[in-house]
């Protein structure tokens, strides 16, 4: 059963971050950082810092003691379970983000044809003057139509 409306291969490719958790504490934090950054979820970014604490302590102490070893292994095991829990939520949020960033064909047509639908004040005034001139042909001179001025 699919989590999103996309194909199973799309879900597998976009779940590749799960691989980082299998390095047992050395790269598990990166998977959560990636997920949090991609879908703008601060909670997952905070979890990445939490899972990085044992590794940071090991680097600061410059020793691989029993405490840091077990801390890294435990955070690695917990992060594997945790990443599979958030995977579905990540795929749903990421799919929503991608679908919102795309424009539909009607939106594209509106953007392309927006120039032809736009009128400015001078064009509206000229249209009013031309309508008046059709009723009153005794006027001296018809106003010149200048068009739009575009500054770059």
Backbone as CSV, one residue per row, in Angstrom:
resi,resn,N_x,N_y,N_z,CA_x,CA_y,CA_z,C_x,C_y,C_z
1,UNK,0.846,-1.179,0.000,0.000,0.000,0.000,0.889,1.238,0.000
2,UNK,0.513,2.176,-0.834,1.303,3.393,-0.975,0.916,4.413,0.095
3,UNK,1.892,5.200,0.476,1.644,6.258,1.450,1.089,7.486,0.739
4,UNK,1.582,7.741,-0.476,1.155,8.895,-1.263,0.494,8.413,-2.550
5,UNK,0.077,9.354,-3.369,-0.517,9.012,-4.662,0.538,8.730,-5.721
6,UNK,1.769,8.866,-5.378,2.857,8.639,-6.326,3.217,7.158,-6.364
7,UNK,4.159,6.824,-7.228,4.521,5.419,-7.407,5.361,4.899,-6.243
8,UNK,5.452,3.594,-6.183,6.248,2.957,-5.133,7.726,3.289,-5.309
9,UNK,8.181,3.382,-6.552,9.592,3.716,-6.797,9.900,5.134,-6.320
10,UNK,8.952,6.069,-6.464,9.156,7.433,-5.970,9.323,7.410,-4.454
11,UNK,8.495,6.619,-3.785,8.577,6.538,-2.329,9.888,5.909,-1.877
12,UNK,10.361,4.903,-2.594,11.625,4.255,-2.221,12.791,5.207,-2.422
13,UNK,12.806,5.895,-3.555,13.898,6.837,-3.833,13.916,7.959,-2.807
14,UNK,12.753,8.467,-2.447,12.690,9.562,-1.487,12.737,9.087,-0.037
15,UNK,12.915,7.795,0.166,13.146,7.254,1.506,14.588,6.808,1.677
16,UNK,15.455,7.213,0.795,16.859,6.788,0.843,17.573,7.286,2.094
17,UNK,17.057,8.314,2.730,17.676,8.850,3.947,17.687,7.833,5.081
18,UNK,16.834,6.824,4.997,16.754,5.789,6.029,18.091,5.047,6.150
19,UNK,18.837,4.972,5.065,20.123,4.265,5.060,21.078,4.853,6.098
20,UNK,21.017,6.157,6.314,21.940,6.798,7.254,21.767,6.299,8.689
21,UNK,20.581,5.816,9.028,20.373,5.349,10.400,21.042,4.007,10.661
22,UNK,21.386,3.279,9.617,21.997,1.963,9.810,23.494,2.045,10.105
23,UNK,24.046,3.248,10.182,25.438,3.401,10.583,25.566,3.481,12.102
24,UNK,24.501,3.157,12.809,24.442,3.049,14.271,25.121,4.178,15.027
25,UNK,24.558,5.347,14.916,25.012,6.452,15.751,26.005,7.388,15.111
26,UNK,26.578,6.998,14.012,27.581,7.865,13.407,26.983,8.785,12.345
27,UNK,25.891,8.387,11.734,25.259,9.229,10.721,23.748,9.281,10.877
28,UNK,23.218,8.709,11.941,21.766,8.701,12.120,21.201,10.106,12.275
29,UNK,21.941,10.976,12.876,21.492,12.353,13.072,21.292,13.058,11.729
30,UNK,22.079,12.676,10.732,21.981,13.325,9.426,20.637,13.035,8.756
31,UNK,20.093,11.843,8.948,18.800,11.499,8.358,17.698,12.406,8.896
32,UNK,17.724,12.672,10.193,16.707,13.541,10.786,16.914,14.997,10.382
33,UNK,18.154,15.402,10.271,18.449,16.759,9.818,17.970,16.962,8.384
34,UNK,18.192,15.975,7.544,17.752,16.020,6.149,16.233,16.107,6.065
35,UNK,15.545,15.260,6.797,14.073,15.268,6.789,13.526,16.595,7.293
36,UNK,14.065,17.055,8.391,13.583,18.306,8.972,13.826,19.496,8.079
37,UNK,14.975,19.528,7.443,15.297,20.645,6.554,14.442,20.614,5.297
38,UNK,14.217,19.428,4.745,13.503,19.320,3.481,12.040,19.715,3.601
39,UNK,11.389,19.334,4.685,9.968,19.659,4.842,9.727,20.736,5.892
40,UNK,10.800,21.374,6.355,10.729,22.488,7.315,10.015,22.088,8.607
41,UNK,10.442,20.961,9.169,9.887,20.477,10.430,10.953,20.632,11.509
42,UNK,10.764,21.608,12.384,11.763,21.905,13.415,11.926,20.756,14.404
43,UNK,10.872,20.025,14.646,10.927,18.923,15.604,11.960,17.881,15.169
44,UNK,12.003,17.572,13.896,12.957,16.575,13.403,14.384,17.119,13.422
45,UNK,14.526,18.408,13.229,15.860,19.014,13.332,16.352,18.930,14.777
46,UNK,15.451,19.143,15.738,15.828,19.004,17.144,16.210,17.558,17.472
47,UNK,15.486,16.604,16.901,15.848,15.201,17.103,17.226,14.897,16.531
48,UNK,17.581,15.535,15.434,18.912,15.290,14.857,20.000,15.736,15.828
49,UNK,19.788,16.866,16.483,20.763,17.316,17.478,20.797,16.372,18.684
50,UNK,19.638,15.867,19.065,19.572,14.926,20.179,20.333,13.637,19.860
51,UNK,20.147,13.125,18.644,20.839,11.898,18.256,22.328,12.123,18.015
52,UNK,22.744,13.354,17.824,24.162,13.649,17.602,24.928,13.843,18.912
53,UNK,24.233,13.973,20.031,24.902,14.234,21.317,25.944,13.167,21.674
54,UNK,25.638,11.872,21.597,26.684,10.890,21.936,27.920,10.991,21.034
55,UNK,27.721,11.245,19.776,28.850,11.384,18.861,29.653,12.639,19.173
56,UNK,28.966,13.725,19.487,29.656,14.976,19.831,30.450,14.805,21.127
57,UNK,29.859,14.134,22.106,30.578,13.880,23.365,31.835,13.041,23.125
58,UNK,31.733,12.065,22.255,32.897,11.240,21.930,33.987,12.077,21.278
59,UNK,33.597,12.966,20.390,34.586,13.812,19.720,35.206,14.819,20.682
60,UNK,34.415,15.328,21.625,34.940,16.293,22.596,35.900,15.609,23.569
61,UNK,35.530,14.425,24.055,36.364,13.722,25.031,37.595,13.084,24.386
62,UNK,37.577,12.932,23.095,38.669,12.298,22.343,38.968,10.885,22.830
63,UNK,37.971,10.267,23.411,38.072,8.888,23.872,36.792,8.169,23.509
64,UNK,36.949,6.900,23.292,35.784,6.072,23.026,35.566,5.203,24.257
65,UNK,34.906,5.760,25.261,34.683,5.050,26.521,33.446,4.163,26.418
66,UNK,33.214,3.403,27.469,32.041,2.530,27.493,30.742,3.338,27.431
67,UNK,30.711,4.440,28.146,29.496,5.270,28.180,29.190,5.830,26.800
68,UNK,30.190,6.385,26.149,29.943,6.952,24.819,29.635,5.853,23.812
69,UNK,30.265,4.705,23.945,29.996,3.590,23.035,28.544,3.144,23.146
70,UNK,28.087,2.905,24.374,26.703,2.475,24.564,25.714,3.586,24.197
71,UNK,26.102,4.820,24.433,25.247,5.937,24.035,25.067,6.008,22.530
72,UNK,26.155,5.801,21.800,26.079,5.833,20.335,25.260,4.657,19.814
73,UNK,25.479,3.470,20.377,24.737,2.286,19.936,23.248,2.424,20.259
74,UNK,22.925,2.900,21.458,21.512,3.069,21.842,20.823,4.126,20.985
75,UNK,21.504,5.244,20.745,20.888,6.272,19.896,20.713,5.750,18.475
76,UNK,21.621,4.893,18.029,21.489,4.305,16.698,20.293,3.387,16.590
77,UNK,20.098,2.540,17.587,18.967,1.605,17.570,17.644,2.356,17.689
78,UNK,17.597,3.317,18.597,16.370,4.105,18.768,16.061,4.901,17.502
79,UNK,17.092,5.427,16.858,16.853,6.233,15.654,16.344,5.388,14.491
80,UNK,16.729,4.120,14.425,16.205,3.240,13.365,14.700,3.067,13.523
81,UNK,14.256,2.820,14.746,12.818,2.685,14.998,12.113,4.010,14.721
82,UNK,12.723,5.089,15.168,12.125,6.410,15.020,12.017,6.822,13.550
83,UNK,13.035,6.535,12.750,13.014,6.973,11.349,11.913,6.261,10.568
84,UNK,11.644,4.997,10.905,10.559,4.297,10.220,9.191,4.811,10.662
85,UNK,9.114,5.382,11.866,7.856,5.991,12.306,7.586,7.309,11.581
86,UNK,8.628,8.089,11.330,8.401,9.393,10.696,8.455,9.319,9.171
87,UNK,8.844,8.184,8.613,8.995,8.057,7.162,7.695,8.375,6.426
88,UNK,6.578,7.812,6.873,5.299,8.058,6.212,4.915,9.532,6.290
89,UNK,5.084,10.107,7.459,4.764,11.524,7.631,5.651,12.391,6.742
90,UNK,6.928,12.031,6.654,7.849,12.766,5.789,7.409,12.684,4.333
91,UNK,7.065,11.482,3.859,6.671,11.323,2.457,5.403,12.111,2.141
92,UNK,4.462,12.126,3.064,3.222,12.885,2.851,3.517,14.381,2.792
93,UNK,4.321,14.872,3.744,4.655,16.303,3.754,5.481,16.693,2.532
94,UNK,6.408,15.837,2.136,7.258,16.136,0.981,6.444,16.113,-0.307
95,UNK,5.516,15.175,-0.425,4.639,15.122,-1.594,3.776,16.373,-1.666
96,UNK,3.252,16.794,-0.525,2.431,18.009,-0.479,3.255,19.231,-0.868
97,UNK,4.485,19.289,-0.381,5.361,20.414,-0.709,5.663,20.455,-2.203
98,UNK,5.929,19.298,-2.799,6.226,19.254,-4.230,5.009,19.592,-5.076
99,UNK,3.837,19.116,-4.670,2.637,19.395,-5.460,2.215,20.856,-5.335
100,UNK,2.496,21.492,-4.198,2.173,22.909,-4.054,3.123,23.790,-4.850
101,UNK,4.334,23.313,-5.049,5.312,24.129,-5.765,5.093,24.087,-7.269
102,UNK,4.319,23.141,-7.746,4.032,23.055,-9.175,2.835,23.923,-9.513
103,UNK,2.868,24.486,-10.713,1.740,25.270,-11.191,0.896,24.415,-12.122
104,UNK,-0.396,24.543,-12.009,-1.264,23.828,-12.929,-1.283,24.558,-14.267
105,UNK,-1.824,23.906,-15.288,-1.877,24.518,-16.618,-2.731,25.777,-16.625
106,UNK,-3.800,25.797,-15.835,-4.636,26.997,-15.799,-3.891,28.161,-15.147
107,UNK,-3.080,27.861,-14.117,-2.282,28.919,-13.491,-1.245,29.466,-14.459
108,UNK,-0.641,28.587,-15.240,0.350,29.027,-16.226,-0.315,29.885,-17.290
109,UNK,-1.505,29.478,-17.753,-2.226,30.281,-18.744,-2.593,31.650,-18.191
110,UNK,-2.973,31.702,-16.924,-3.289,32.992,-16.313,-2.066,33.892,-16.277
111,UNK,-0.909,33.311,-15.956,0.314,34.110,-15.913,0.729,34.583,-17.296
112,UNK,0.590,33.725,-18.287,0.982,34.098,-19.651,0.041,35.150,-20.210
113,UNK,-1.246,34.991,-19.983,-2.237,35.903,-20.550,-2.527,37.095,-19.652
114,UNK,-1.803,37.229,-18.576,-2.049,38.341,-17.661,-1.777,39.676,-18.335
115,UNK,-0.789,39.724,-19.210,-0.450,40.973,-19.894,-1.586,41.433,-20.798
116,UNK,-2.230,40.512,-21.483,-3.318,40.913,-22.372,-4.557,41.330,-21.591
117,UNK,-4.724,40.819,-20.391,-5.888,41.170,-19.577,-5.687,42.454,-18.784
118,UNK,-4.449,42.876,-18.598,-4.166,44.070,-17.813,-4.429,45.328,-18.631
119,UNK,-5.003,46.300,-17.994,-5.164,47.615,-18.609,-4.688,48.643,-17.609
120,UNK,-4.209,49.757,-18.120,-3.797,50.805,-17.200,-4.753,51.982,-17.309
121,UNK,-4.548,52.978,-16.519,-5.464,54.106,-16.432,-5.542,54.876,-17.741
122,UNK,-4.398,55.061,-18.411,-4.421,55.829,-19.665,-5.213,55.101,-20.740
123,UNK,-5.150,53.782,-20.772,-5.930,53.048,-21.758,-7.418,53.163,-21.460
124,UNK,-7.779,53.131,-20.188,-9.186,53.275,-19.826,-9.697,54.661,-20.200
125,UNK,-8.896,55.693,-19.981,-9.297,57.059,-20.324,-9.437,57.203,-21.830
126,UNK,-8.501,56.629,-22.577,-8.567,56.708,-24.035,-9.800,55.996,-24.563
127,UNK,-10.147,54.872,-23.955,-11.348,54.156,-24.381,-12.592,54.997,-24.132
128,UNK,-12.622,55.713,-23.019,-13.761,56.577,-22.718,-13.808,57.724,-23.720
129,UNK,-12.649,58.332,-24.034,-12.608,59.425,-24.999,-13.026,58.963,-26.385
130,UNK,-12.634,57.777,-26.780,-13.025,57.263,-28.088,-14.520,57.025,-28.154
131,UNK,-15.112,56.575,-27.061,-16.557,56.376,-27.037,-17.283,57.710,-27.153
132,UNK,-16.752,58.745,-26.517,-17.368,60.062,-26.613,-17.258,60.596,-28.033
133,UNK,-16.130,60.308,-28.688,-15.917,60.808,-30.041,-16.855,60.171,-31.046
134,UNK,-17.299,58.995,-30.816,-18.213,58.359,-31.760,-19.570,59.047,-31.739
135,UNK,-19.953,59.609,-30.601,-21.222,60.314,-30.524,-21.083,61.767,-30.977
136,UNK,-19.927,62.339,-30.759,-19.720,63.737,-31.101,-18.590,63.822,-32.124
137,UNK,-18.944,63.934,-33.388,-17.930,63.944,-34.429,-17.465,65.356,-34.752
138,UNK,-17.910,66.339,-34.034,-17.497,67.714,-34.275,-16.224,68.072,-33.508
139,UNK,-15.625,67.137,-32.826,-14.418,67.444,-32.054,-13.271,67.724,-32.989
140,UNK,-12.312,68.479,-32.496,-11.194,68.916,-33.324,-10.271,67.760,-33.711
141,UNK,-9.725,67.132,-32.732,-8.745,66.084,-32.998,-8.946,64.942,-32.012
142,UNK,-8.816,63.739,-32.501,-8.932,62.585,-31.617,-7.619,62.426,-30.859
143,UNK,-7.686,61.969,-29.621,-6.447,61.793,-28.854,-5.583,60.689,-29.472
144,UNK,-4.283,60.890,-29.352,-3.354,59.893,-29.882,-3.246,58.741,-28.888
145,UNK,-3.244,57.560,-29.420,-3.081,56.383,-28.575,-1.593,56.098,-28.481
146,UNK,-1.074,56.212,-27.258,0.359,56.040,-27.070,0.726,54.610,-26.704
147,UNK,-0.132,53.872,-26.137,0.202,52.520,-25.706,0.883,52.532,-24.349
148,UNK,1.455,51.453,-24.029,2.119,51.317,-22.734,3.570,51.700,-22.836
149,UNK,4.059,52.299,-21.769,5.474,52.603,-21.662,6.079,51.615,-20.681
150,UNK,7.101,50.930,-21.117,7.741,49.931,-20.269,9.152,50.387,-19.975
151,UNK,9.477,50.511,-18.698,10.825,50.893,-18.285,11.559,49.658,-17.804
152,UNK,12.773,49.534,-18.242,13.609,48.410,-17.797,14.749,48.904,-16.966
